[in-house]
Amino acid sequence: MGRFNEKKVLITGGTRGIGKATAEKFLAEGAHVVVSGRTQHSVDAVIEDFACPGLFGVAGDVSLVEDCQRIVQTALDWLQGLDVLVNSAGVFQPASIEDTDESVWRRIMDTNVGGSYFCSRAASDALRKNRGCIVHLGSESGINGYGGSTAYCASKGAIVNLTRSMAMELAPQVRVNSVCPGVVDTQMAREGFAIEGDQDKGMQQQRQSYPLKRVATAAEIAAAIMYLASDDARFITGESLVIDGGATAGK
Ligand SMILES: NC(=O)c1ccc[n+]([C@@H]2O[C@H](COP(=O)([O-])OP(=O)(O)OC[C@H]3O[C@@H](n4cnc5c(N)ncnc54)[C@H](O)[C@@H]3O)[C@@H](O)[C@H]2O)c1
């Protein structure tokens, strides 16, 4: 047991990558956790994988407002309250401005910004009641601009100021923070940065571009999420914590 003994936690996008690594850490520290994923198959797989009575899952598409409400309501029913919401569901779709038509733009914005916003909105009363907190998944791409990923960068830039504004509105009961990782070794990054279909080559190129000459692990980002959700961070709100191996520090 640990820092989150009996705490009630909802992690969107908790079936894979950073969200799954975060679920694992919360469970290890005694929390009751609900994970959401886009498909029932992904939810079933993570439930089977962890085989833990403290874990429940719900499928839903966070780009749809009604699914955000249903995901949060399912979590509230199962957990009987909420202490921590981690908004990890997201999509990365590198595309030039020319290739970013309305459907690409809407998919990225509705998932990355809309999903974080509407899940938080649905959870805000319960979080206020428990004096809980929210951790959003921003990105180093929300701080630096990258040609070829304008819509994604815009969505993650939005998370940084959504974090500040939500922190103002939900204070003093609810703390709201985000983490802004550089590249993390997950399926999202492997697929998104593949060079002519070669994922290893793509990741190798990414590693070389970082001052620390590597990318992050999902567990390293999960550790920062846990810190922001913990009592140790009780005076931190409206903050976006950059975890990028020095990428934004300079050249
Ligand atoms: N991997 C990276 O390099 C990196 C870097 C910075 C920020 N991030 C951000 O971290 C978050 C998690 O990324 P990851 O690397 O773990 O990705 P991932 O692709 O491994 O996992 C994404 C998760 O989001 C869920 N998801 C995606 N679209 C959804 C939708 N419409 N409805 C419901 N669930 C949906 C998936 O089911 C999955 O559980 C994302 O917000 C991502 O933008 C990732």
The ligand as a Tripos MOL2 file, in Angstrom:
@<TRIPOS>MOLECULE
LIG
   44    48     1     0     0
SMALL
NO_CHARGES

@<TRIPOS>ATOM
      1 N1          3.9970    8.9990  -26.5790 N.am      1 LIG1
      2 C1          4.4870   10.2190  -26.6590 C.2       1 LIG1
      3 O1          5.5650   10.4440  -27.2340 O.2       1 LIG1
      4 C2          3.7440   11.3710  -26.0480 C.ar      1 LIG1
      5 C3          4.4370   12.5880  -25.8630 C.ar      1 LIG1
      6 C4          3.7710   13.6640  -25.3060 C.ar      1 LIG1
      7 C5          2.4430   13.5470  -24.9490 C.ar      1 LIG1
      8 N2          1.7900   12.3660  -25.1430 N.ar      1 LIG1
      9 C6          0.3740   12.3100  -24.7790 C.3       1 LIG1
     10 O2          0.1830   11.3410  -23.7760 O.3       1 LIG1
     11 C7         -1.1130   10.7570  -23.9030 C.3       1 LIG1
     12 C8         -0.9860    9.2470  -23.9440 C.3       1 LIG1
     13 O3         -0.1620    8.9110  -25.0350 O.3       1 LIG1
     14 P1          0.4290    7.4320  -25.2310 P.3       1 LIG1
     15 O4          1.7680    7.5860  -25.7970 O.co2     1 LIG1
     16 O5          0.2300    6.6480  -23.9980 O.co2     1 LIG1
     17 O6         -0.5410    6.9260  -26.3990 O.3       1 LIG1
     18 P2         -1.1220    5.4830  -26.7610 P.3       1 LIG1
     19 O7         -1.5250    5.5870  -28.1810 O.co2     1 LIG1
     20 O8         -0.1960    4.4220  -26.3500 O.co2     1 LIG1
     21 O9         -2.4350    5.3880  -25.8420 O.3       1 LIG1
     22 C9         -3.4760    6.2660  -26.0920 C.3       1 LIG1
     23 C10        -4.6770    5.8810  -25.2820 C.3       1 LIG1
     24 O10        -5.7200    6.8080  -25.5880 O.3       1 LIG1
     25 C11        -6.9020    6.1020  -25.9490 C.3       1 LIG1
     26 N3         -7.6350    6.8770  -26.9370 N.ar      1 LIG1
     27 C12        -7.2070    7.4200  -28.0920 C.ar      1 LIG1
     28 N4         -8.2090    8.0330  -28.7290 N.ar      1 LIG1
     29 C13        -9.3130    7.8560  -27.9660 C.ar      1 LIG1
     30 C14       -10.6620    8.2270  -28.0860 C.ar      1 LIG1
     31 N5        -11.1060    8.9550  -29.1240 N.pl3     1 LIG1
     32 N6        -11.5140    7.8570  -27.1130 N.ar      1 LIG1
     33 C15       -11.0880    7.1500  -26.0640 C.ar      1 LIG1
     34 N7         -9.8200    6.7720  -25.8650 N.ar      1 LIG1
     35 C16        -8.9510    7.1180  -26.8240 C.ar      1 LIG1
     36 C17        -6.4380    4.7560  -26.4910 C.3       1 LIG1
     37 O11        -7.4670    3.8010  -26.3560 O.3       1 LIG1
     38 C18        -5.2390    4.4830  -25.5920 C.3       1 LIG1
     39 O12        -5.6850    3.8890  -24.3820 O.3       1 LIG1
     40 C19        -1.7290   11.3640  -25.1460 C.3       1 LIG1
     41 O13        -2.5550   12.4480  -24.7790 O.3       1 LIG1
     42 C20        -0.5290   11.8740  -25.9120 C.3       1 LIG1
     43 O14        -0.8540   12.9320  -26.7820 O.3       1 LIG1
     44 C21         2.4050   11.2710  -25.6640 C.ar      1 LIG1
@<TRIPOS>BOND
     1     1     2 1
     2     2     3 2
     3     2     4 1
     4     4     5 ar
     5     4    44 ar
     6     5     6 ar
     7     6     7 ar
     8     7     8 ar
     9     8     9 1
    10     8    44 ar
    11     9    10 1
    12     9    42 1
    13    10    11 1
    14    11    12 1
    15    11    40 1
    16    12    13 1
    17    13    14 1
    18    14    15 2
    19    14    16 1
    20    14    17 1
    21    17    18 1
    22    18    19 2
    23    18    20 1
    24    18    21 1
    25    21    22 1
    26    22    23 1
    27    23    24 1
    28    23    38 1
    29    24    25 1
    30    25    26 1
    31    25    36 1
    32    26    27 ar
    33    26    35 ar
    34    27    28 ar
    35    28    29 ar
    36    29    30 ar
    37    29    35 ar
    38    30    31 1
    39    30    32 ar
    40    32    33 ar
    41    33    34 ar
    42    34    35 ar
    43    36    37 1
    44    36    38 1
    45    38    39 1
    46    40    41 1
    47    40    42 1
    48    42    43 1
@<TRIPOS>SUBSTRUCTURE
     1 LIG1         1 GROUP 0 **** ****
